[in-house]
């Protein structure tokens, strides 16, 4: 069995944190249901807290999902191709994924810094500085970039071998 590298550990830890956040969301919503219908005292903060948690889950879990091959794909066409053609198509899709991930990661960092320097605050039930949330975008897309890069090199090796 192949040992895990540091990147695999980081991606797995991010996914584990996303899983814990999902459990927290279920618990918060269960509390909200109980408080609303049985105690008749709904919690004003629960929906907004779950919104923020789901935001974090998406960006923490996406690299793990890509690593496991769980992202949505249409393989009706791809399954009919030869292994070498699949490798070339994988090269193209990985390169596009790397480019898009790099751009979004960069703009996430720039926007986060801009929100930090200008003091932008998201005001709903909570008043929270926006720059607390935006780094999750950059973090998720940074690791998506890395994972797309790994896929790119796996497809490059497969294309060179002709398998």
Backbone as numpy.savetxt, mean C-alpha at the origin, in Angstrom:
# Nx Ny Nz CAx CAy CAz Cx Cy Cz
14.59 -23.87 1.57 13.75 -22.69 1.57 14.63 -21.45 1.57
14.25 -20.49 0.78 15.00 -19.24 0.66 14.79 -18.37 1.90
15.90 -17.84 2.43 15.78 -16.99 3.60 15.28 -15.60 3.20
14.64 -14.94 4.13 14.09 -13.61 3.87 15.17 -12.56 4.00
15.12 -11.58 3.11 16.00 -10.44 3.22 15.36 -9.37 4.06
16.11 -8.31 4.33 15.61 -7.22 5.17 14.38 -6.56 4.56
14.36 -6.44 3.23 13.20 -5.83 2.57 11.95 -6.67 2.76
12.12 -7.99 2.68 10.97 -8.88 2.91 10.45 -8.74 4.34
11.37 -8.61 5.29 10.95 -8.43 6.68 10.20 -7.12 6.86
10.71 -6.06 6.26 10.05 -4.75 6.39 8.66 -4.79 5.78
8.55 -5.38 4.59 7.25 -5.47 3.92 6.29 -6.33 4.74
6.79 -7.42 5.30 5.93 -8.27 6.14 5.49 -7.54 7.41
6.39 -6.76 8.01 6.03 -5.99 9.21 4.97 -4.93 8.86
5.14 -4.27 7.71 4.14 -3.30 7.28 2.78 -3.97 7.11
2.76 -5.17 6.51 1.51 -5.90 6.32 0.92 -6.32 7.67
1.78 -6.71 8.60 1.30 -7.08 9.93 0.66 -5.89 10.63
1.30 -4.73 10.52 0.72 -3.51 11.10 -0.61 -3.19 10.44
-0.68 -3.37 9.11 -1.96 -3.16 8.40 -3.03 -4.11 8.94
-2.64 -5.35 9.21 -3.58 -6.31 9.77 -4.06 -5.91 11.16
-3.13 -5.42 11.98 -3.52 -4.93 13.31 -4.47 -3.74 13.20
-4.19 -2.86 12.24 -5.07 -1.71 12.03 -6.46 -2.15 11.58
-6.50 -3.21 10.78 -7.80 -3.74 10.35 -8.58 -4.28 11.55
-7.90 -4.97 12.44 -8.54 -5.46 13.66 -9.04 -4.27 14.49
-8.23 -3.23 14.58 -8.65 -2.03 15.32 -9.91 -1.42 14.70
-9.98 -1.41 13.38 -11.16 -0.89 12.70 -12.41 -1.70 13.05
-12.26 -3.00 13.04 -13.39 -3.87 13.39 -13.83 -3.61 14.83
-12.87 -3.48 15.73 -13.22 -3.22 17.13 -13.88 -1.86 17.31
-13.36 -0.85 16.63 -13.95 0.50 16.73 -15.38 0.49 16.19
-15.58 -0.15 15.06 -16.92 -0.19 14.48 -17.87 -1.03 15.33
-17.37 -2.10 15.93 -18.21 -2.89 16.84 -18.61 -2.05 18.05
-17.67 -1.30 18.59 -17.98 -0.39 19.70 -19.02 0.64 19.26
-18.86 1.17 18.07 -19.81 2.17 17.56 -21.22 1.58 17.45
-21.32 0.37 16.92 -22.63 -0.29 16.80 -23.25 -0.49 18.18
-22.45 -0.98 19.11 -22.95 -1.19 20.46 -23.40 0.14 21.09
-22.57 1.15 20.99 -22.90 2.44 21.61 -24.12 3.09 20.95
-24.22 2.98 19.64 -25.32 3.62 18.93 -26.66 2.95 19.20
-26.70 1.62 19.14 -27.98 0.93 19.18 -28.38 0.41 20.57
-27.41 0.20 21.43 -27.76 -0.33 22.75 -27.65 0.71 23.86
-26.68 1.59 23.77 -26.50 2.61 24.79 -27.12 3.93 24.34
-27.39 4.05 23.05 -27.98 5.27 22.45 -27.05 6.48 22.59
-25.75 6.23 22.56 -24.75 7.30 22.64 -23.68 7.05 21.59
-23.95 7.39 20.34 -22.94 7.16 19.29 -21.67 7.96 19.52
-20.58 7.41 19.06 -19.28 8.05 19.20 -19.00 8.86 17.95
-18.77 10.15 18.10 -18.55 11.02 16.94 -17.22 10.76 16.27
-16.28 10.23 16.96 -14.93 10.07 16.44 -14.72 8.79 15.65
-15.61 7.81 15.76 -15.33 6.47 15.23 -15.20 6.44 13.71
-16.09 7.11 12.99 -16.02 7.06 11.54 -14.75 7.71 11.02
-14.41 8.86 11.55 -13.20 9.54 11.09 -11.95 8.74 11.44
-11.92 8.13 12.62 -10.77 7.31 13.00 -10.61 6.14 12.03
-11.72 5.52 11.68 -11.67 4.40 10.73 -11.25 4.86 9.33
-11.65 6.05 8.93 -11.20 6.59 7.64 -9.68 6.69 7.61
-9.10 7.25 8.66 -7.65 7.40 8.73 -6.95 6.04 8.79
-7.53 5.13 9.53 -6.94 3.79 9.63 -6.97 3.08 8.28
-8.08 3.16 7.57 -8.17 2.52 6.25 -7.20 3.13 5.25
-6.97 4.42 5.37 -5.97 5.10 4.55 -4.59 4.46 4.79
-4.24 4.29 6.06 -2.96 3.68 6.40 -2.87 2.23 5.95
-3.95 1.48 6.11 -3.96 0.07 5.71 -3.63 -0.07 4.22
-4.22 0.78 3.40 -4.01 0.68 1.95 -2.53 0.82 1.59
-1.86 1.78 2.18 -0.48 2.04 1.80 0.52 1.13 2.52
0.17 0.62 3.67 1.04 -0.32 4.35 0.92 -1.73 3.77
-0.26 -2.08 3.30 -0.48 -3.43 2.80 -0.20 -3.65 1.33
-0.19 -2.60 0.54 -0.02 -2.74 -0.91 1.30 -3.41 -1.32
2.44 -3.07 -0.72 3.68 -3.76 -1.14 3.65 -5.26 -0.86
3.08 -5.66 0.27 2.97 -7.09 0.58 2.08 -7.80 -0.43
0.98 -7.14 -0.78 0.06 -7.72 -1.75 0.73 -7.90 -3.10
1.53 -6.93 -3.51 2.27 -7.04 -4.77 3.29 -8.16 -4.68
3.97 -8.27 -3.56 4.98 -9.32 -3.37 4.35 -10.71 -3.49
3.15 -10.85 -2.96 2.45 -12.14 -2.99 1.71 -12.39 -4.31
1.72 -11.41 -5.21 1.02 -11.57 -6.49 -0.48 -11.46 -6.36
-0.95 -10.71 -5.38 -2.38 -10.62 -5.13 -3.09 -9.45 -5.77
-2.36 -8.61 -6.49 -3.01 -7.47 -7.14 -3.88 -7.96 -8.31
-4.87 -7.20 -8.63 -5.80 -7.56 -9.70 -5.05 -7.60 -11.03
-5.30 -8.66 -11.77 -4.69 -8.76 -13.10 -5.66 -9.48 -14.03
-5.56 -9.16 -15.29 -6.37 -9.82 -16.31 -5.44 -10.75 -17.06
-5.60 -12.03 -16.84 -4.64 -12.96 -17.42 -5.21 -13.83 -18.54
-6.37 -13.48 -19.07 -6.94 -14.24 -20.19 -5.99 -14.19 -21.38
-5.49 -12.99 -21.66 -4.55 -12.81 -22.77 -3.16 -13.34 -22.41
-2.71 -13.05 -21.23 -1.35 -13.39 -20.83 -1.13 -14.91 -20.79
-2.12 -15.66 -20.36 -1.99 -17.12 -20.26 -1.78 -17.78 -21.61
-2.15 -17.12 -22.67 -2.00 -17.69 -24.01 -0.62 -17.40 -24.62
0.17 -16.61 -23.94 1.50 -16.25 -24.45 2.54 -17.29 -24.05
3.66 -17.28 -24.78 4.78 -18.14 -24.42 5.43 -17.58 -23.15
6.26 -18.40 -22.52 6.92 -17.95 -21.29 7.83 -16.75 -21.55
8.48 -16.74 -22.70 9.36 -15.61 -23.02 8.54 -14.34 -23.23
7.42 -14.46 -23.92 6.54 -13.29 -24.11 5.98 -12.80 -22.79
5.65 -13.73 -21.89 5.18 -13.35 -20.56 6.26 -12.57 -19.82
7.51 -13.00 -20.00 8.62 -12.31 -19.34 8.76 -10.88 -19.86
8.64 -10.72 -21.18 8.75 -9.37 -21.76 7.58 -8.49 -21.31
6.39 -9.06 -21.26 5.24 -8.31 -20.79 5.40 -7.96 -19.30
5.98 -8.88 -18.54 6.27 -8.62 -17.14 7.30 -7.51 -16.99
8.29 -7.47 -17.89 9.28 -6.38 -17.88 8.59 -5.04 -18.09
7.70 -5.00 -19.07 6.99 -3.76 -19.38 6.12 -3.32 -18.20
5.33 -4.23 -17.67 4.43 -3.85 -16.57 5.22 -3.47 -15.31
6.33 -4.16 -15.06 7.16 -3.81 -13.89 7.82 -2.45 -14.07
8.27 -2.16 -15.29 8.89 -0.86 -15.56 7.87 0.27 -15.38
6.66 0.05 -15.88 5.61 1.06 -15.70 5.30 1.22 -14.22
5.20 0.10 -13.51 4.94 0.15 -12.07 6.03 0.89 -11.31
7.28 0.66 -11.69 8.40 1.36 -11.04 8.30 2.86 -11.30
8.02 3.23 -12.54 7.95 4.65 -12.89 6.83 5.34 -12.12
5.64 4.76 -12.15 4.49 5.35 -11.47 4.74 5.41 -9.96
5.30 4.35 -9.39 5.59 4.33 -7.95 6.60 5.41 -7.58
7.63 5.56 -8.39 8.65 6.58 -8.10 8.05 7.99 -8.15
7.22 8.25 -9.15 6.60 9.57 -9.28 5.69 9.86 -8.09
4.84 8.90 -7.74 3.91 9.12 -6.63 4.67 9.24 -5.30
5.71 8.43 -5.12 6.52 8.52 -3.91 7.15 9.91 -3.80
7.72 10.39 -4.88 8.36 11.71 -4.88 7.35 12.82 -4.57
6.22 12.81 -5.28 5.23 13.86 -5.06 4.59 13.75 -3.67
4.50 12.54 -3.15 4.02 12.38 -1.78 4.97 13.04 -0.78
6.27 12.86 -1.00 7.26 13.50 -0.12 7.22 15.02 -0.24
7.16 15.50 -1.49 7.13 16.95 -1.72 5.87 17.56 -1.09
4.74 16.93 -1.30 3.49 17.44 -0.75 3.49 17.37 0.77
4.03 16.30 1.31 4.13 16.18 2.76 4.99 17.30 3.34
6.12 17.56 2.72 6.99 18.64 3.18 6.30 20.00 3.06
5.60 20.19 1.95 4.87 21.45 1.75 3.79 21.63 2.83
3.06 20.57 3.13 2.03 20.66 4.18 2.66 20.89 5.55
3.85 20.33 5.77 4.54 20.55 7.04 4.98 22.00 7.17
5.58 22.55 6.11 6.09 23.93 6.20 4.98 24.97 6.23
3.85 24.67 5.59 2.75 25.64 5.58 1.75 25.41 6.71
1.88 24.28 7.41 1.01 24.03 8.55 -0.40 23.64 8.20
-0.60 22.92 7.10 -1.95 22.51 6.69 -2.50 21.52 7.71
-3.73 21.75 8.14 -4.38 20.91 9.13 -5.70 20.38 8.54
-5.95 19.10 8.72 -7.22 18.50 8.34 -8.14 18.65 9.54
-9.23 19.38 9.35 -10.14 19.62 10.47 -11.50 19.00 10.15
-11.81 17.97 10.90 -13.13 17.34 10.88 -13.53 17.24 12.35
-13.69 16.02 12.84 -13.88 15.83 14.27 -12.56 16.08 15.00
-11.49 15.55 14.41 -10.14 15.78 14.92 -9.51 16.90 14.11
-8.58 17.59 14.68 -7.74 18.53 13.93 -6.33 17.98 13.95
-5.92 17.43 12.80 -4.63 16.74 12.71 -3.84 17.33 11.55
-2.57 17.64 11.77 -1.74 18.13 10.67 -1.70 17.11 9.52
-1.87 17.61 8.31 -1.96 16.74 7.14 -0.66 16.00 6.88
0.47 16.59 7.27 1.75 15.94 6.99 1.94 14.65 7.80
1.07 14.36 8.74 1.14 13.08 9.44 0.67 11.92 8.56
-0.22 12.21 7.62 -0.80 11.15 6.79 -0.06 10.94 5.48
0.42 12.02 4.90 1.01 11.92 3.57 2.26 11.04 3.49
3.08 10.94 4.53 4.23 10.02 4.41 3.83 8.56 4.21
2.62 8.18 4.61 2.17 6.81 4.35 2.12 6.54 2.84
1.74 7.55 2.08 1.71 7.39 0.63 3.11 7.13 0.12
4.06 7.96 0.53 5.43 7.80 0.07 6.03 6.48 0.54
5.77 6.09 1.78 6.29 4.83 2.30 5.77 3.65 1.48
4.45 3.62 1.27 3.87 2.53 0.50 4.40 2.48 -0.92
4.48 3.63 -1.57 4.95 3.64 -2.95 6.45 3.43 -3.06
7.21 3.77 -2.04 8.64 3.47 -2.04 8.85 1.95 -2.07
8.10 1.24 -1.23 8.24 -0.21 -1.20 7.57 -0.87 -2.41
6.56 -0.24 -2.98 6.02 -0.74 -4.25 7.07 -0.61 -5.34
7.79 0.52 -5.36 8.88 0.72 -6.32 9.91 -0.40 -6.19
10.31 -0.69 -4.97 11.30 -1.74 -4.74 10.77 -3.09 -5.20
9.53 -3.39 -4.88 8.97 -4.69 -5.26 8.80 -4.80 -6.77
8.37 -3.71 -7.42 8.32 -3.73 -8.89 9.71 -3.92 -9.46
10.72 -3.32 -8.84 12.10 -3.51 -9.29 12.54 -4.96 -9.17
12.17 -5.61 -8.10 12.50 -7.03 -7.95 11.82 -7.86 -9.02
10.55 -7.53 -9.29 9.84 -8.26 -10.35 10.48 -8.00 -11.71
10.91 -6.76 -11.92 11.57 -6.41 -13.18 12.81 -7.29 -13.38
13.64 -7.43 -12.37 14.86 -8.22 -12.51 14.56 -9.71 -12.62
13.52 -10.20 -11.96 13.13 -11.60 -12.14 12.67 -11.84 -13.57
11.90 -10.90 -14.12 11.44 -11.05 -15.50 12.60 -10.90 -16.49
13.56 -10.05 -16.17 14.73 -9.89 -17.03 15.54 -11.18 -17.09
15.73 -11.82 -15.96 16.45 -13.09 -15.93 15.67 -14.15 -16.70
14.36 -14.19 -16.52 13.54 -15.17 -17.23 13.56 -14.92 -18.74
13.57 -13.66 -19.14 13.62 -13.35 -20.58 14.96 -13.73 -21.18
16.05 -13.50 -20.45 17.39 -13.89 -20.94 17.55 -15.40 -21.05
16.96 -16.11 -20.10 17.05 -17.58 -20.12 16.12 -18.18 -21.17
15.12 -17.39 -21.60 14.18 -17.88 -22.60 13.12 -18.80 -22.04
12.97 -18.83 -20.72 11.97 -19.70 -20.08 10.67 -19.00 -19.94
